[in-house]
Amino acid sequence: MTTQLPVTPQQLDAIREVVNIGAGHAATNLSQLTGLTVMISVPRIQWVTRAALIASLPGDSELVLISVPIVGVSDEGGEQAALILAKETALRMVALMMRRDPSRHTEIGALELSALNEMGNIVCAAYVGVLGTFLNRGVMIGTPVLTAGDRELVGRDAVDGLLIETDFTFLETTFEGVFVLSHADVSFASLLRALGFKDVAERAS
C-alpha cells in the first residue's frame, strides 16, 4: 500500500537531501562500472499520484522501466524503486557506456537488457542504501525487472510515490531520467521522523 500522507515543502526539502546523497553514490558506482566520469544532477523531487506520474514520464514515445522490490524498509513490505527512461535514451546510454555506435543499436537485445538491468540495479541500490542508513535498518533490493513498451504499458506498473527527476551526464552527453520510490504508510512516516519531523503520525492500514 502506498502512502497518502501529505508532503509539505519542508519535508520535501529534507527528503531531497537524502536523495542527493543517493545520487552521488549512484554516480560514483556507475563511474566505477563503466570507467567513465558519470555525473547525476541535483534531483528535482515531488510527491505524485499514479496518474500524475504517467503524465510526468520522460520523452514522448516508448519507455523502459527497470523496477526492483525493496526488502526491509517495513514489516508489511510493498515498497519498490524504479528507474524510468525513454527507450531511445536508454539505448544511447548503454551504447555509449559500452563504447558502441548508438546509431547501430535500436532494439533491446540480451546484452542491452543485461546492461540496463545492471544500471537500474546500481541506481536503485544507491538510493535505497541511503534510505536504510537514515532508517537504521538493513534494507536490500531484489532482482530488477525490465518492462519496455508504450507509455500505457509502462504506466500500468506505475504507483504513487516520490518522483525524482534527474539528469545523467557522461561523454559530454546529458540524459533525462526519472526515479520513483514508493513507500508503505508506516515506512514513509518512519523516514520523515528520522529526518526530524517528530509529529508525523502513522496511518492505519
C-alpha positions in Angstrom: 0.0 0.0 0.0 1.4 3.4 -0.9 1.2 6.3 1.4 -1.4 9.0 1.3 0.4 11.2 3.8 0.5 14.8 2.7 4.1 16.0 2.0 4.9 19.5 3.0 7.6 21.7 1.2 9.8 21.4 4.3 9.5 17.6 4.2 10.4 17.5 0.5 13.5 19.7 1.2 14.6 17.2 3.8 14.0 14.2 1.5 15.8 16.0 -1.3 19.0 15.9 0.8 18.6 12.2 1.3 18.0 11.7 -2.5 21.0 13.9 -3.3 23.3 11.7 -1.3 21.9 8.7 -3.1 22.5 10.4 -6.5 26.2 11.0 -5.5 26.6 7.3 -4.6 24.9 6.2 -7.9 27.2 8.5 -9.9 30.3 7.1 -8.2 29.2 3.5 -8.7 28.3 4.0 -12.4 31.7 5.7 -12.9 33.4 2.7 -11.4 31.4 0.2 -13.5 31.9 2.0 -16.8 35.3 3.6 -16.4 33.6 6.9 -17.4 33.1 10.1 -15.4 29.3 10.0 -14.7 27.6 12.9 -13.1 24.0 13.0 -11.8 22.3 16.4 -11.4 20.7 17.6 -8.2 17.4 15.8 -8.3 14.0 17.6 -8.8 11.6 15.9 -6.4 7.9 15.8 -5.8 5.2 13.5 -4.5 2.9 12.3 -7.2 -0.1 10.0 -7.6 0.0 7.2 -10.3 -2.0 9.4 -12.8 0.3 12.4 -12.3 3.4 10.1 -12.6 2.3 8.8 -16.0 2.0 12.4 -17.3 5.5 13.1 -16.0 7.3 10.3 -17.7 10.2 11.3 -19.9 10.2 11.5 -23.7 7.1 11.2 -25.9 7.5 7.6 -27.2 8.4 4.2 -25.9 9.8 3.8 -22.4 12.0 1.5 -20.4 11.1 0.8 -16.7 13.6 -1.0 -14.5 11.9 -1.8 -11.2 13.2 -3.5 -8.1 11.4 -4.6 -4.9 12.7 -3.2 -1.6 13.0 -5.5 1.3 13.5 -4.5 4.9 12.1 -0.9 5.0 8.9 -2.1 6.8 7.5 -5.3 8.1 4.4 -5.0 5.8 6.5 -4.6 2.7 5.2 -3.5 -0.7 7.9 -0.9 -1.4 9.7 -0.7 -4.7 12.1 1.5 -6.6 12.1 2.1 -10.3 14.3 3.9 -12.9 12.4 5.1 -16.0 14.0 6.2 -19.2 12.8 6.9 -22.7 13.7 3.8 -24.8 15.9 5.8 -27.2 17.7 7.4 -24.2 18.2 4.0 -22.6 19.7 2.5 -25.7 22.0 5.5 -26.3 23.2 5.4 -22.7 24.1 1.7 -22.9 25.8 2.1 -26.3 28.0 5.0 -25.1 28.8 3.2 -21.8 29.9 0.2 -23.9 31.8 2.3 -26.4 29.5 1.3 -29.2 27.9 3.3 -32.1 24.4 4.3 -30.8 23.0 4.6 -34.3 23.5 0.8 -34.8 21.6 -0.3 -31.8 17.8 0.4 -31.9 16.4 -2.6 -30.1 16.9 -4.1 -26.6 18.7 -7.4 -27.1 20.2 -9.7 -24.5 23.3 -7.5 -24.0 21.3 -4.3 -23.7 18.9 -6.0 -21.3 21.7 -7.1 -19.0 23.3 -3.7 -19.1 20.1 -1.8 -18.4 19.2 -4.1 -15.5 22.7 -3.6 -14.0 22.4 0.2 -14.4 18.9 0.2 -12.8 20.2 -2.1 -10.0 23.1 0.3 -9.3 20.9 3.4 -9.3 18.2 1.9 -7.1 20.7 0.3 -4.7 22.4 3.6 -4.2 19.2 5.4 -3.2 17.8 2.6 -1.2 21.1 2.2 0.7 21.0 5.8 1.9 17.4 5.3 2.9 18.4 2.3 5.0 21.1 4.4 6.7 18.6 7.1 7.7 16.1 4.5 8.9 18.9 2.5 10.7 17.7 -0.7 9.0 19.2 -3.3 6.8 17.5 -2.5 3.6 18.0 -4.6 0.4 16.7 -4.7 -3.1 15.5 -7.7 -5.1 16.1 -8.8 -8.7 15.4 -6.0 -11.2 12.6 -6.5 -13.8 12.7 -4.6 -17.0 9.5 -3.5 -18.8 9.7 -1.9 -22.2 6.9 -0.6 -24.4 4.5 2.2 -24.9 3.5 4.7 -22.2 0.3 2.9 -21.4 2.1 -0.5 -20.9 4.8 1.0 -18.7 2.3 3.2 -16.8 0.4 0.1 -15.9 3.1 -0.7 -13.3 3.3 2.9 -12.0 2.5 3.7 -8.4 2.1 6.7 -6.1 5.4 7.8 -4.7 8.3 10.2 -4.8 9.1 11.2 -8.3 12.7 12.1 -8.6 13.7 13.7 -11.9 17.4 13.7 -12.6 19.9 14.0 -15.4 22.8 11.6 -16.1 25.8 13.2 -17.9 28.8 11.4 -19.4 30.9 11.8 -22.5 29.5 15.3 -22.8 26.0 14.0 -23.3 23.1 14.5 -20.9 20.2 12.1 -20.5 17.0 12.7 -18.7 15.8 10.0 -16.3 13.1 9.5 -13.7 13.5 7.6 -10.4 10.4 6.6 -8.5 10.4 5.5 -4.9 7.2 4.1 -3.4 6.6 3.6 0.3 4.1 2.0 2.6 2.5 4.4 5.0 4.5 3.1 8.0 7.9 3.3 6.3 7.3 6.8 4.9 6.2 8.1 8.3 9.4 6.5 9.8 11.5 8.2 7.2 10.0 11.6 8.0 10.5 11.1 11.7 14.1 10.0 11.1 14.6 13.3 9.3 13.4 15.3 12.3 9.6 15.6 11.7 8.6 14.2 15.1 4.9 15.0 14.8 4.3 12.7 11.8 1.7 10.0 12.7 1.5 6.6 11.2 -1.8 6.0 9.3 -3.8 2.9 9.9 -4.0 0.4 7.1 
